[in-house]
Amino acid sequence: MTTALPPWPHRPVEVGLVGAGPWARAMHARVLAAGPETRLAAVWARRADAARQTAAPYAAHVAAGFDELLDRCEAVAFAVPPAVQAELAPLAAKAGKAVLLEKPLGPDLEAARRVADAVAEAGVVSQFVLTKRYHPATRAFLDAARTLDVSGARSCYLHGAFLGGEMATGWRLEHGALLDLGPHLIDLLDAAVGPVTGIRATGDPRRWIELTCEHAGGAVSQASLSGSVNVPRAMTRVELFGPAEPLVYDTAGIDHEECWPVLRREFATAVRTGTPAELDARHGLRLQELLAGIRFDDASTATSARGAAVW
């Protein structure tokens, strides 16, 4: 059951949305328009028809260009491929706009660093959309995990979206699970087990890849990632092991809709108070640095991963 949030004491944050693809329509537009913390002020996409279709249900302005979008809002949400986000997010930050950023920050580490550096230099609020991190069940799990002495962990994030359908987008099929699913799972392991200090991998990010993460303090965790398996529903599971009983986090029983009001409230609060969010662009950069630093167990795997343009 969704926990009711207290009344919103400020005027809504006027947010412009960049993007009009499946994720922009299904999530960003409707969540930002729902308020009361935010108002969907404008939508811009390189496909004007798609922008109009995305904006119409919420009577949002359809911007003719990115500059016009910036003139219509005080914060910008991105729901576009990583290369487009890396191109435009620095411009939004330099214009003084708060930014709501999708993972990964960019298609490669250099691009991600440009985004994080632009946000830091401009001093604007940023927030990283690691959706599960805003769910009460995730936060309860992480609170419990921080009380444990964890020796090791195993985890997975699996779905079949790469097999077909509107979420099988070009960048996902090109880069594979590391850049799409990796930030979510590495973030959870980093928060639950302890800071990740290194990652080894084997497999193919476009099919199935296995990660072994080394953590500060000596713990080791395993992570399985695939977007190309025919499972009934997307599944994320983390199991922590140590002297106490295992602690398990499993998204099978949670309502993901509970994430969005919390994310929206925290982003708007950060904008209105000028208080940096915990999950900001710098956090997104750290996750991408970890992924870019993965050591592959054999030459064939490394060649396959680089062929998928992971870096």
C-alpha positions as CSV (number, residue, x, y, z in Angstrom):
1,M,0.0,0.0,0.0
2,T,1.3,3.4,-1.0
3,T,2.2,5.6,2.0
4,A,0.6,9.1,1.8
5,L,3.0,11.9,1.5
6,P,2.5,15.1,3.5
7,P,1.0,18.1,1.7
8,W,3.4,19.8,-0.7
9,P,4.3,23.3,0.7
10,H,5.8,24.9,-2.4
11,R,4.7,25.8,-5.9
12,P,5.2,23.0,-8.4
13,V,8.5,22.8,-10.2
14,E,8.1,23.5,-13.9
15,V,9.7,20.6,-15.6
16,G,10.5,20.3,-19.3
17,L,10.8,16.7,-20.7
18,V,13.3,15.8,-23.4
19,G,12.2,12.7,-25.2
20,A,9.0,11.2,-26.5
21,G,9.8,7.5,-26.7
22,P,8.3,4.5,-24.8
23,W,9.9,5.3,-21.5
24,A,9.1,9.0,-21.7
25,R,5.4,8.3,-22.5
26,A,5.0,5.5,-20.0
27,M,6.8,7.0,-17.0
28,H,8.3,10.4,-17.2
29,A,5.5,12.4,-18.7
30,R,2.6,11.0,-16.6
31,V,4.7,11.1,-13.4
32,L,5.8,14.6,-13.8
33,A,2.3,15.7,-14.8
34,A,0.7,14.0,-11.7
35,G,2.1,16.5,-9.2
36,P,1.6,18.2,-6.9
37,E,5.4,18.7,-6.6
38,T,6.0,19.1,-10.4
39,R,4.1,20.3,-13.5
40,L,4.9,19.0,-17.0
41,A,5.5,22.4,-18.6
42,A,6.8,21.4,-22.0
43,V,8.0,18.5,-24.1
44,W,10.6,18.5,-26.8
45,A,11.8,15.6,-29.0
46,R,13.5,15.4,-32.3
47,R,10.3,13.8,-33.7
48,A,7.7,16.5,-33.5
49,D,4.7,14.2,-33.9
50,A,5.9,12.0,-31.0
51,A,6.4,15.1,-28.8
52,R,2.8,16.2,-29.6
53,Q,1.5,12.8,-28.7
54,T,3.4,12.8,-25.4
55,A,2.4,16.3,-24.4
56,A,-1.3,16.2,-25.4
57,P,-2.8,14.2,-22.5
58,Y,-1.3,16.7,-20.1
59,A,-1.9,19.9,-22.0
60,A,1.9,20.5,-22.0
61,H,3.5,22.9,-24.4
62,V,5.3,21.3,-27.4
63,A,8.6,23.1,-27.8
64,A,9.9,23.6,-31.3
65,G,13.5,23.2,-30.1
66,F,15.7,22.5,-27.1
67,D,16.3,26.2,-26.5
68,E,12.6,26.9,-26.4
69,L,12.1,24.0,-23.9
70,L,14.8,25.6,-21.6
71,D,12.9,28.9,-21.8
72,R,9.7,27.2,-20.6
73,C,11.0,25.4,-17.5
74,E,13.2,25.5,-14.4
75,A,14.2,21.8,-14.5
76,V,14.8,19.3,-17.3
77,A,14.0,15.6,-17.2
78,F,15.7,13.4,-19.8
79,A,14.2,10.2,-21.3
80,V,16.4,9.7,-24.3
81,P,19.3,7.5,-25.3
82,P,22.6,8.0,-23.4
83,A,24.3,9.7,-26.2
84,V,21.6,12.3,-26.5
85,Q,21.5,12.9,-22.8
86,A,25.3,13.4,-22.7
87,E,24.9,16.0,-25.5
88,L,22.1,18.0,-24.0
89,A,22.3,17.7,-20.2
90,P,25.5,19.8,-20.0
91,L,23.6,22.6,-21.9
92,A,20.7,22.4,-19.5
93,A,23.1,22.6,-16.5
94,K,24.9,25.6,-18.0
95,A,21.5,27.3,-18.5
96,G,21.0,27.0,-14.7
97,K,18.4,24.2,-14.9
98,A,18.1,21.3,-12.5
99,V,18.4,18.0,-14.2
100,L,16.7,14.6,-13.7
101,L,19.0,12.1,-15.4
102,E,18.5,8.6,-16.6
103,K,21.1,5.8,-16.4
104,P,23.7,5.6,-17.8
105,L,24.8,9.2,-17.8
106,G,26.4,8.7,-21.2
107,P,27.3,6.1,-23.8
108,D,30.9,5.9,-22.4
109,L,32.9,7.2,-19.5
110,E,34.2,10.3,-21.2
111,A,30.7,11.4,-22.0
112,A,29.4,10.6,-18.5
113,R,32.2,12.6,-17.0
114,R,31.3,15.7,-19.1
115,V,27.7,15.5,-17.8
116,A,28.8,15.2,-14.1
117,D,31.4,18.0,-14.6
118,A,28.9,20.3,-16.2
119,V,26.5,19.8,-13.3
120,A,29.2,20.4,-10.7
121,E,30.5,23.5,-12.5
122,A,27.0,25.0,-12.8
123,G,26.1,24.2,-9.2
124,V,22.6,22.9,-10.2
125,V,20.6,20.2,-8.6
126,S,20.8,16.8,-10.2
127,Q,19.1,13.5,-9.5
128,F,19.7,10.1,-11.0
129,V,16.7,7.9,-11.9
130,L,17.7,4.6,-10.2
131,T,14.0,3.8,-9.8
132,K,14.1,1.0,-7.3
133,R,16.1,3.1,-4.8
134,Y,13.0,5.2,-4.2
135,H,10.8,2.3,-3.1
136,P,10.1,1.9,0.6
137,A,10.9,-1.8,0.4
138,T,14.4,-1.1,-1.0
139,R,15.1,1.4,1.6
140,A,14.0,-0.9,4.4
141,F,16.3,-3.6,2.9
142,L,19.3,-1.3,2.8
143,D,18.7,-0.1,6.3
144,A,18.7,-3.7,7.5
145,A,21.8,-4.5,5.4
146,R,23.8,-1.7,7.0
147,T,23.4,-3.4,10.4
148,L,24.8,-6.7,9.2
149,D,28.3,-8.2,8.8
150,V,28.1,-9.3,5.2
151,S,30.6,-11.9,4.0
152,G,29.2,-12.3,0.5
153,A,26.2,-11.8,-1.7
154,R,24.6,-13.1,-4.9
155,S,22.2,-11.2,-7.1
156,C,20.5,-10.9,-10.4
157,Y,18.7,-8.5,-12.6
158,L,16.9,-10.3,-15.5
159,H,14.3,-9.4,-18.1
160,G,13.4,-10.2,-21.7
161,A,13.0,-6.6,-23.0
162,F,15.9,-7.0,-25.5
163,L,14.0,-9.9,-27.2
164,G,11.5,-7.6,-28.8
165,G,8.9,-4.9,-28.2
166,E,9.1,-1.1,-27.9
167,M,11.8,-1.2,-25.1
168,A,14.2,-3.1,-27.4
169,T,15.7,0.2,-28.5
170,G,18.8,0.7,-30.5
171,W,21.1,1.7,-27.7
172,R,20.0,-1.2,-25.4
173,L,20.6,-3.8,-28.2
174,E,24.0,-2.2,-29.0
175,H,25.3,-1.8,-25.4
176,G,23.6,-4.7,-23.7
177,A,22.8,-5.4,-20.1
178,L,25.9,-3.7,-18.6
179,L,24.9,-0.2,-19.3
180,D,21.1,-0.7,-19.0
181,L,20.8,-3.0,-16.0
182,G,24.3,-2.8,-14.5
183,P,23.9,0.6,-12.8
184,H,20.8,-0.6,-10.9
185,L,22.4,-3.8,-9.6
186,I,25.9,-2.4,-8.9
187,D,24.3,0.5,-7.0
188,L,22.3,-2.0,-4.8
189,L,25.3,-4.1,-4.1
190,D,27.5,-1.1,-3.4
191,A,24.9,0.2,-0.9
192,A,24.1,-3.1,0.8
193,V,27.5,-4.8,1.0
194,G,29.9,-1.9,1.0
195,P,31.7,0.2,-1.6
196,V,32.6,-1.8,-4.7
197,T,36.4,-1.6,-5.3
198,G,36.7,-3.7,-8.5
199,I,34.7,-5.9,-10.8
200,R,35.6,-8.9,-12.9
201,A,33.3,-10.2,-15.7
202,T,32.7,-13.1,-18.0
203,G,30.0,-13.5,-20.7
204,D,28.4,-11.4,-23.3
205,P,26.5,-8.2,-22.2
206,R,24.1,-8.6,-25.1
207,R,23.1,-12.1,-23.9
208,W,24.2,-13.0,-20.3
209,I,27.0,-11.6,-18.3
210,E,28.3,-12.6,-14.8
211,L,30.1,-10.1,-12.5
212,T,32.2,-10.7,-9.5
213,C,32.4,-7.6,-7.3
214,E,35.1,-7.0,-4.7
215,H,34.0,-4.7,-1.8
216,A,35.9,-2.6,0.7
217,G,36.2,-4.8,3.8
218,G,36.8,-8.0,1.9
219,A,33.3,-9.1,1.0
220,V,32.6,-10.5,-2.5
221,S,29.3,-10.5,-4.4
222,Q,28.1,-12.1,-7.6
223,A,25.8,-10.4,-10.1
224,S,24.0,-12.0,-13.1
225,L,22.7,-9.6,-15.8
226,S,20.6,-10.3,-18.9
227,G,18.0,-8.5,-20.9
228,S,17.6,-11.5,-23.3
229,V,15.9,-14.2,-21.2
230,N,12.3,-15.1,-21.4
231,V,11.2,-14.6,-17.8
232,P,7.5,-13.9,-16.9
233,R,8.4,-10.6,-15.5
234,A,11.5,-8.6,-14.8
235,M,13.2,-9.8,-11.6
236,T,15.8,-8.2,-9.3
237,R,17.0,-10.2,-6.4
238,V,19.8,-9.7,-3.8
239,E,20.8,-12.2,-1.1
240,L,23.2,-11.2,1.6
241,F,25.1,-13.8,3.6
242,G,27.1,-13.7,6.8
243,P,27.0,-14.9,10.5
244,A,23.3,-14.0,10.7
245,E,20.4,-15.4,8.7
246,P,20.5,-14.4,5.0
247,L,18.8,-11.2,4.2
248,V,16.8,-11.3,0.9
249,Y,15.6,-8.4,-1.3
250,D,13.2,-9.5,-4.1
251,T,11.2,-7.1,-6.3
252,A,8.7,-9.9,-7.3
253,G,6.2,-8.7,-4.6
254,I,6.6,-5.0,-4.8
255,D,4.5,-2.4,-6.7
256,H,6.9,-0.3,-8.7
257,E,4.4,2.5,-8.9
258,E,5.3,3.3,-5.3
259,C,8.8,4.5,-6.5
260,W,7.6,7.4,-8.5
261,P,5.9,9.7,-6.0
262,V,9.0,9.4,-3.7
263,L,11.3,10.2,-6.6
264,R,9.2,13.1,-7.7
265,R,8.9,14.5,-4.2
266,E,12.7,14.2,-3.5
267,F,13.6,15.8,-6.8
268,A,11.2,18.7,-6.3
269,T,12.4,19.2,-2.7
270,A,16.0,19.3,-3.9
271,V,15.1,21.9,-6.5
272,R,13.1,24.1,-4.1
273,T,15.6,23.9,-1.2
274,G,18.8,23.8,-3.3
275,T,19.8,20.7,-1.3
276,P,21.9,18.2,-3.3
277,A,20.3,14.7,-3.7
278,E,22.1,11.6,-2.5
279,L,21.7,9.9,-5.9
280,D,23.1,12.7,-8.1
281,A,25.1,13.0,-11.2
282,R,28.3,12.4,-9.3
283,H,26.9,9.1,-8.0
284,G,25.9,8.2,-11.6
285,L,29.5,8.9,-12.7
286,R,30.9,6.6,-10.0
287,L,28.7,3.8,-11.1
288,Q,29.9,4.3,-14.7
289,E,33.5,4.4,-13.6
290,L,33.0,1.0,-12.0
291,L,31.5,-0.4,-15.1
292,A,34.1,1.0,-17.4
293,G,36.8,-0.4,-15.1
294,I,35.6,-4.0,-15.4
295,R,38.3,-6.6,-15.9
296,F,37.3,-9.4,-18.2
297,D,38.3,-13.0,-17.4
298,D,39.3,-13.8,-21.0
299,A,40.2,-12.1,-24.2
300,S,37.1,-13.3,-26.1
301,T,34.7,-11.9,-23.6
302,A,36.6,-8.5,-23.6
303,T,36.5,-8.4,-27.4
304,S,32.8,-9.1,-27.4
305,A,32.1,-6.5,-24.8
306,R,34.0,-3.8,-26.6
307,G,32.3,-4.9,-29.8
308,A,29.0,-4.0,-28.1
309,A,30.4,-0.5,-27.5
310,V,30.2,-0.9,-23.7
311,W,33.1,1.6,-23.3
